[in-house]
Amino acid sequence: MSVYQMGPNTHAIPMLLFRENREKLVSELRKARNFEGRALVLLQGGSSISLYDTDVDYVFRQESYFTYLFGVTEPDCYGTVDVSSGRATLYVPRLPNDYAIWAGPLLTLEDFKKKYEVDEVQYADEIEEKIGETNPSVLLTLSGPNTDSGLQSKPAYFKGIEKFVLDSDILFPIIAECRVIKSPSEIEVLRYVARVSSDAHKMVMKNIRPGWYEYQGESEFIHHSYSVGGCRHMSYTCICGAGSNSAILHYGHAAAPNDRLIQDGDMCLFDMGANYGGYTSDITCSFPVNGKFTEDQKLIYNAVLAARDAVCASAKEGVSWVDMHRLANRVMLEELKTGGLLQGNVDEMMAAGLNAIFQPHGLGHFLGLDVHDVGGYLTHCPERPSEPGLNRLRTARTLKAGMYVTIEPGCYFIEPLLEKAFADPIMNKFMVKEKIDRFRNFGGVRIEDDVLITKTGIDNFTFVPRTVEEIETWMAQ
């Protein structure tokens, strides 16, 4: 049996996982449509991309749908799946002989067949001829919107494809929905990469100290994920915000590259996740850099932790994700009220949109081959809510067993949003200004876990210190 594995102590991903994905897709396509003749699913893998006009390439990462069906790590490939028989054919680039001098041994077609356990392998420059020999009635290509990025997936293309009957409508909603419910084999990969990421976060928390730069925390995380877990890639750009930077929701980008000196007393918000075999993790830990919470830090942290705990106790199959977001926000506002930052009726605060002042983002998102995984707003799904905060939800679906999601409530003191609330006569009446002013440079707290939805609850794959006492004990080691 062929596997993807980065060393003997890392998880072995069997090629059977991708065969099972193909079988699942074929089964769903047959349920959805009675195809006349031979229908072929056609996907095009990713290509190597040069860094601007240089001869240096970006580190290659395979296109996610192609990974889902084939598990192929090489660029410039195509793949077909026969809907009637399930037979899979991989088309690989024909490389020049001197490839072996510069980039390593040339694999034969039989080598590729054994490596990926497909039924047949052909050269990509013969794809028009080889597909034509099968006389397909239609080629099902991938085209549909990613509701997180707003970008459109591009249908496969090769020279001569116009000779075939093409359909770019049928495939997308079905394959995207297939990716929403994880298979047992996928769950084990996700469990592994979440564990690697959890351990990497713990190493950061154990080693960090005042006087580090934020990027040193990022470096510690990446080092452990790769050297111990075999994770060459991160799932996204690491967010390592300290002090007031912890209130910048997508910190760590090119204009703010995790480069602040961390001061004694700063709260850190580190949002980082490793990627293994194309499968992602997404975990956030918030903690004081010196390992000891102040009373103010405890107040905000425990408010977010209470929101997280409430969702973890309530999420299961049949529960609305929108209701989970509202639950998290309501619990957090109650805690802020108990702490003296807010006053009045919490339901009225929610109606006024005050929840979105302190947590402007959604409760969480699907996780899988993409960190913001597909399936949030397919045509059969509920539409995106319009209420403040809820309008940032990446899905409004009712939960099903087998969905894999993040639970990530947060509380932030973001200056433009605070100013907006103080200027609003309805929201202003709930805010205790002299108490909130004490937190104007506090930053923020987010607690993010990766969890599998089950029929009766959740299976939390995240293993990091979470309570104030657990964090202080761990960091004291």
N, C-alpha and C positions, 0 to 999 in steps of 0.2 A: 504493500500500500504506500503510495506517495504522500508526502506531507510537506507543508511549509513549516520550517523550524529554524530558529536562530541559535542553535546550540543545544546541548543535552539537558540543560536546566530550564529551558524555555518550553512554552506550550507547543505541541505538535498539532497543526491544523491539517486534518486529513482532506485530501482532494474530494473525498466522499461528500463533504459539506457542500461543495459547489455543484456536484451532481444532484444532490437532494434539492438544492435551490432550483436547478433546471427542471427537475421533475415537478416541483411545486408550481412553477410558472406554467409549464405545459398543461398541467391539470386545470389550473384556473382559466387558461385560454380556451381549453375545450369546453368548460362549463359556460363560458361567456358567448361562444360563437361556434356554429357549425361551419367549419371551413370546407369548401369544395376543393378537391385537388390537394396539392402539397403546399402548406403554408410554412414559411421559414422565418423564425426570429433572426434578425440581423443586427448585431451590435458592432460598433467600432471602438476599439480601445484607445487609450490616450497616446499622445506622441511626445517625443522629447522636444523641449522648447529651449532655444538659445537665449542666453542673457543678453538682450538687446542685439547688437550687431557683432557680438564676439563669438569665438569658438568654444565658449564655456556654456554648459547646459545647466538649467535648474535641476536639482535632484528630482528624478522622475518619481511620480506617484500615479498609480493606475486610476483610471476613471472608475467611479464607484459601481455603476451598474455592470460594467464589464467584470470587475472583481466579483460581484455577486454571483454571476453565472459561471465564471471560468477560473477565478483565482490566479490569473496570469500576472506575473510581475514585469514582463518585458513590454517595451513600447511598440507601437505601430502594428498592432495585431487586429484581426477581425475574428468574429465568431458567429456561427449559425447554430440554431437548434430547430430541428424538424418537429413541428407541433404534433404530427400524427404518430411518429415513432419515438420521439425524444432524443434522437441521434444528434450528437454534438460534433461539429467540425470546427477546428481552430485553424486560422490562416495566419502564418507568421512571415515576417520579412525575409527575403532572400539576401543574406549578408555577403559582402565581398570576402574573398579569401584572406585578405590582410587584416580583417577583423580579428582573426586569431592572434595576430602579432600584438595588436594594441589593446584589445578588450577581452581576450580569453578564448577558450575553445569554441568552435562552431558546433552547435547542436544539430543533429540530423532531425528529419521529420519524425522518425521513430523515437528519438530522445524526447522530443516535445510531447509525443503521444503518451509515453510512460510517465513523464513528469507531471502532466496535468490530467491524466486518466480520461481523455476524451476519446471519442470513437474514431476520429480521423484527423489528420493534420495535412494541410496543403500550404503552398507558398502564396503569399498575399498577391503577388503579381499575376497569379492565375485565377483570381477569385471570380472574375466574370465568366471565364470558361467553365470552372468547376461547378459554380452555382447553376449555370445554364444546363449542364449535363443532368441535373436533378429535376429539371423542368418544373420549377415552383409555380404555383398559381398566384402567389403573392409573397412579397417580402415585407415583414412587419418591422418597421424601423421605429426608433425611439425619438419622440418629440413631445415635450411638455414643459410646463413652467415649474421652476423651483420657487416655492412661495416664501422661502427665507431670503434668498439672494435676489429674487426678481428676474433671474436670468433663465434662458430657455435651453433645454438640452438639445444638442444638435443631432439630427438624423445621420446615420452612417452614409458615407459616400465613397464610391470608387468609380474610376473611369469605366463607363459602360453601364452603370446602374440604371440609366434611363430606359434601357431595353426591357426592364422587368416591370411588372405591376407592383406598385408601392402603396403601402398604407401606413401612415404615421399617426393614426388616431387610436387604434385598438390597443397597442402595446403599453403605452405609458401608464395609464391609470391602473392597469392590472399588475405590472411588475413593481410599481411603486407601492401598491397595497401589499404585495407579497413581502416586501422588505419591512413592513410595519410590524408584523408578528415574527418574532425570532424563533428559529428552529433550535432544538436541543444542542446541536453542534455549535451553532452561533453563540448560544448562551454561554457555553464553556469558554469560548474565546473572549467574550465580553467580561466574564468573571475573572479571567486571567489578567487582562489588561487593566481592569479596575484595581486588582490587587497590586500589580506592579506600580500603578500610579499612587495608590494609597501609601505603599511603602516609601515611594520617592517623596511624597509630601511629609511623611514622618521624619525622613532624613533631613529635610530642609528645616523643619521645626526643631529638631534636636541640635543642629549645628549652627543655626543663624544666631547672630548677636548684634547689638548696636555697633555701628561702624561699618557694617557691610553695605554694599550697594545693592539695590533691588535685583540687578542682573545676576548677582552672585547666588541669590536664591534660585533664580531661573536655571543657572548653570548647574547647581547641585541637583535639581530635579531632573534635568536632561541627562546628566551623567549617570545617575542611578537607573533611570528608565532604560538607557541604552546598555550600560555595562553589565547590569544585573538582569534586566528583563528582556534584552534583545530588541528594544523598541527604537528603530532608527529614526522614526518620525514622531513629531508631536501632532496632536489632533488639531491644534490651532496655535496661534501665537500666544505664548505664555503671558498672563496678566499678573504682574508682581507689584501691586500698589501698596505703598507704605504712607502713613500719615494721611494728609488730605488727598493723596493720589488714590487711596482706597475707595474714594467716592467717584472715580472716573470709571464708568462701567466697562469700557473696552480699552483700558489702558494697555500700554506695551507696544503700540504701533510705532511706525518709523519716526514720527514726530515726538514721541514720548517713550523712548526705548528702554523702560525699566532702569533708568540711570540716576535715580535719586539716592543720596546718602541716607541710610536709615538711622534715625535718632533714637536714643534711649527714651522709652515711653510711647513710641509710635505703635499704632495698631497696623498690622499687616493683613492684606487681603490678597492671597495667592490663589489664582484660578489657573490650573494647569492640568493637562491630561495627555498621557502617552497614547501612541497608536501602534497596534501590533497586527501585522498581516492585513492591514486595511481597516481594522476594527478599532473604534475609538473609545476613549474615556473622557470624562469632564468633571473634575472634582475641585471644589473651592474650600480652602481652609482659612479661617480668620483667627488671628492670635496676636498677643502683644510681643514685640520683638525681644523684650527682656524676660519673657516667660512668666510675668506676674500681672494679672489684671488689676486695673484701678476700679473703683466703684462705678465710675461712669462707663468704663469699658464693659464691666459686668452687666450693667443695666441694658445696654444696647445688644450685647451678644446674647444674653438670655432671652431678650424679646424675640430675636431671630430664631434662636434655638427652640423656643416654645412654638413658633409658627411651623418650623420644620417638623417637630415632633407631632403636632396635630395632623399634618398631612400624612406623615408616615403611618399614623394610627388609623387613618380613614381611607386611604387610597386602596382600591381593589377593583376587580372587574365590575362593571356596571355603574361606576361612579363617574360623574361629570368632571372633567379637568377644569372647567370654568368654576365649578363649585369649590374645587380644591384651591384654586387661586384666591377666591373670596375668603375661604376659611383661613388661609395663611395670613392674608391682610388683616382680617378682623382680629385674629389672635395677637398679631403684632401691635396693632393700635391699642388693644386692651392693655398690653404690657407697657406701652409708652404712656398711657394714661395713668396706670398704677405708679409708674416712675415719676410722675409729675410733669411730663413734657406736654401732655395734652389734657383737655378737660371737655366734659360734655358727653353726649350720647354717641357711641361708636357707630351705630347704624346710620346716624345722620352724617357722621364723618365719611362713611363709605359712600353715601348718596352724593355728598359734595365732591367726591374724588380725592379726598385727602390721602387715601391709601397710595395713590399714584405719585404723590409728592415724595413719600419716603421710600416707595419701591416702584420706580417707573417701568421696570421690566416685567416680563411674564414669569410665572412660577417655575417653568422649566420647558423641556422640549424632548422630542424623540432623539434617540441616540443609537448609532449603529455603524454603518460604513461611512457616514458623514456625522460630524459632531452635532449639527442641526439636521437630523436625519429626515428623510422624505416622508410624505404621507399626511402632513398636517392639515392641509386644506385641499384635498382632492374633491372632485365634483360631487361625490356622494356624502361629503362631510359637512358638518355645521359650518356656517360662515364665520369669519372673524368678528368677534364682538366689537362694539363701538365705544363702550365705556372706558374712561381713563384707566390705564394699567392693563385692563383686559384686552384692549386693542393691541397690546404688544405680545399677547399669547401666540406661540408658534403653532398651536393647535387648540381647537375647542371641542375635541372629540370626547365621547364616552370611552372610558378605559376598558381594555380587553386583556385577558390573560395572554401573556407572551409579548406585550408591548414593553419596551425598555425606555425609561424616561429619566430625566434629571429632576430632582426636587431641590430648588434653589431659591428660597426666600431671602430677601435682603432688606437692610435698612441703611439709608444713606442720607448724608446732610450735604445736598448739592445746592450750591449758592443760588443759581438762577431759579430753581424750583422753590426754594424757601422764600425767595423774594416774591415769586408769583403767589404763593400761599398767603403771605403776610399782606399782599395788596388786594387779595380777594376778600370781600366782606363776609362771605359765608364761611370760608375755610379759616379765616383769621380768628374767628371767635372760639375755635377749638384749640388754638395754639397758645401755650404759655411762653411768651416771648423771652422772658428773662432766663427761663430754664433752657430753651432751645438755643439761645445765643451762646450758652456755654459750650455747645457742640458745633459751632459754626466751622471750626477747622478740624473736627474730629475725623472726617472721612466716612467710612462705611464698613458694614459687616455683611458678608454673604456666607451662607452655609449650603454647600451643594453636594448631594449624594446621587449616585447612579443606582437605580433600582429597577428590578423586574416586577411587573405587575402580575399577580396571581389571582385565582378565583376568590381567595379569602383575604388577601392583603398584599404585602410586598415582600420581596427578597432583596435586601440591601447588600450590594456588592462592595460598598465603600467601608473600609476599615481604618479609620483614623480617630484620634482622640477628639471627642465632641463636647463634653461638658467642660465648664471652667476648671473643675478639679482635675479631670483627665488631662487637659492641656497643660496645666501648671505642673502636674506630676511628671508627664512625659518630657517637658522641656527642662525640667530640673535635673534630668539624668546627665 
